[in-house]
Amino acid sequence: MLNSKECMALEAQYGAKNYKPIPVVISKAKGVFVWDPEGKKYLDCLSAYSAVNQGHLHPKIIRAVKKQLRKVTLTSRAFHNDRLGQYLKTLSEFTGLEVVLPMNTGAEAVETGIKIARRWGYRIKKVPQGQAEILIANENFHGRTTTIIGFSTDEGSREDFGPFTPGFTNIPYNDTEALEKAINQNTIAFMVEPIQGEAGVIIPDEGYLSKVSAICKKHNVLLILDEIQTGFGRTGKMFCFQHENVMPDILLVGKALSGGILPVSAAITRHEIMDVITPGSHGSTFGGNPLGCAAAEAALQVLKDEKLDERSQELGLYFLQGIQKIASPLFKEVRGKGLLIAIELTDQAGGARQYTEKLKEKGILAKETHKTIIRFAPPLVIKKKEIDWALSVIKDVFTV
Ligand SMILES: *Cc1c(COP(=O)(O)O)cnc(C)c1O
């Protein structure tokens, strides 16, 4: 077995440098904990960007996957498979929407949402060919394809990757006036994250989402919610939109949908919208594969059985208030919803990276986002006493 140093050296030599990971190698995981090859134990406070809300290697999900591994893993959509229908039903009912288009990664779900919205725009809303316009919030993160980065406002993700796909207009986040002003007769959709995770856990004002929903309805504009990071209990409800009692027209999910086992994502909507998608107009070789279906169905069941949304609400508040109580002069703001929490550091703190590395030394894995923000998003199965321990470490690291 390779040691940590050897693993990192191999990545450095043979891997593209598109990430700058915290210098830790994970070789084993269980629940909220991960271990490096030398046996050191860490509390995972990133959860693979909220893809392992159910905790690493959840026994019920692993059992379902192992069972499916003895039967069939991949059929393609050229044929039916005996897992897909039941899974689509479960996911539809779970979200309160009607019909699912299964994909694999989050970015694919986003691309799918864009395609559904555009077809709806031309065929139902009757926008002139080639004129459909989608509104997007500044500081968004929706993935890494060339179309998606084209409407990113993060220079690092788009620099020298153009030319970009037209048809997208950026507006400020958390600004309903700007939204209403930006809508014209060719606007078909507004795509937005209910909380901007990658931007640093940016939480809009209360009422933002319900106002957005009302504006979209009034102008016959589809509301596309990207809940790839905020979904499946992360913010204290199964979906972040449930905090404000709104329903998206198109919901995009991924990450924790499979409990961290496989890439499983989906675009979910109502029949009247999804009906614009016809045979041959969209697809994916692995999308809807029986192994992914088995993982996702079990992952959804775990969320329900263990009431992980309620845990997230309760323990998130406990964790958030605990960090706020530390009241370090290095903190500019501590904010969060459910177990999606961020510490924004002051400019004097000298950048977040040194603190995420210190946290790692003391046994907590967290990742900085942008230069001054650290996100804490442990698996939702975390226990109170584990949060207490984390708080003692955080206090230690930020005591000056
Ligand atoms: C992670 C993420 C994506 C992209 O998902 P991938 O699986 O990495 O393609 C899209 N939107 C949001 C909000 C995300 O957090």
The ligand as an SDF file (V2000), in Angstrom:
LIG
                    3D

 15 15  0  0  0  0  0  0  0  0999 V2000
  -21.5830   20.6560   -7.4940 C   0  0  0  0  0  0  0  0  0  0  0  0
  -22.5900   21.5120   -8.1290 C   0  0  0  0  0  0  0  0  0  0  0  0
  -22.8890   21.4100   -9.5030 C   0  0  0  0  0  0  0  0  0  0  0  0
  -22.1230   20.5140  -10.4460 C   0  0  0  0  0  0  0  0  0  0  0  0
  -22.1500   19.1740  -10.0990 O   0  0  0  0  0  0  0  0  0  0  0  0
  -21.0590   18.1640  -10.7250 P   0  0  0  0  0  0  0  0  0  0  0  0
  -21.5410   16.8200  -10.2840 O   0  0  0  0  0  0  0  0  0  0  0  0
  -19.7420   18.5400  -10.1360 O   0  0  0  0  0  0  0  0  0  0  0  0
  -21.0840   18.3380  -12.1980 O   0  0  0  0  0  0  0  0  0  0  0  0
  -23.8990   22.2060  -10.0060 C   0  0  0  0  0  0  0  0  0  0  0  0
  -24.5690   23.0590   -9.2170 N   0  0  0  0  0  0  0  0  0  0  0  0
  -24.3080   23.1960   -7.9160 C   0  0  0  0  0  0  0  0  0  0  0  0
  -25.0870   24.1430   -7.0880 C   0  0  0  0  0  0  0  0  0  0  0  0
  -23.2930   22.4400   -7.3130 C   0  0  0  0  0  0  0  0  0  0  0  0
  -22.9980   22.6060   -6.0230 O   0  0  0  0  0  0  0  0  0  0  0  0
  1  2  1  0
  2  3  1  0
  2 14  2  0
  3  4  1  0
  3 10  2  0
  4  5  1  0
  5  6  1  0
  6  7  2  0
  6  8  1  0
  6  9  1  0
 10 11  1  0
 11 12  2  0
 12 13  1  0
 12 14  1  0
 14 15  1  0
M  END
$$$$
